[in-house]
Amino acid sequence: MDTAVLGFFVPSSLIGIYSICWNVSAVLTLFSKSLLSAFFPEMSQLSETGGRKEIVSQVEDALSYTGLLVIPGFVGATIIGRGILSIYGADFPQDYPILLILVAAALFQSYYLQLINTMDALDRPDLSFRVNLIFVVSNIILNFTLIHFFGWSGAAFATLLSTAVAMVISFRMLLDLLDFSIPRRQIGCQIFSAIVMGIIVQSFNWALSSIGIDTQGLISVLASVALGGVVYFFILLTVSNSFRITVSRNLPISELI
């Protein structure tokens, strides 16, 4: 929708750059989207057999891990976003603010999709249709309005606002169906781990700059991504007992954890 509306206002070259920013942010949602396929069949079966308590547990588990990659991805994008975009060309780093807005939108979208996925599993596609309709209509209106006043950055803000609205509405609707709670502790552990990761990666980049190494070069960016990934999951394994148990249960050799 963003690129379709942008076609009325900006050159095609800017649309291409915008699409790259969206594609980078969309990579971070791959894990959360895989959860949709993993949780839907079981929740749907539980809905048929009346296992409401088990569905609540499933919803809370899904929300616990929805932000597993997107939360650190947003922190990482704030630090090395320019370096990631520079891989695509010298002109791309100037679009760093667009990338940050779209990554934030991807975070809201991940939770929003989990919520409407649960509605579908509960055999309430009518509710998910209403949320999606609100999302589409608000996205179209906001796109035309914000692009007109703020240019192509307005498209990114339109996506951010419409996904945030859809997330809030879907959350309220699902609360009317299920008495579930937000897994604040697990999400908090992910945010804490991402912040610690961000501090260490930023310090690493400062150290590289102090010895004259370009922090936006391909090798530096890949090194920052690798360091960030190792630090994030190490911290998360340290502070989150729930995450340690989940990883242990899914490793082929449980004694590793």
ABEGO torsion letter per residue (X at the ends): XAAAAAAAABBAAAAAAAAAAAAAAAAAAAAAAAAAAAAAAAAAAAAAAGBAAAAAAAAAAAAAAAAAAAAAAAAAAAAAAAAAAAAAEAAAAAAAAAAAAAAAAAAAAAAAAAAAAAAAAAGBAAAAAAAAAAAAAAAAAAAAAAAAAAEAAAAAAAAAAAAAAAAAAAAAAAAAABBBBBBAAAAAAAAAAAAAAAAAAAAAAAAAAAAGBBAABAAAAAAAAAAAAAAAAAAAAAABAAAAAAAAAABABAAAX
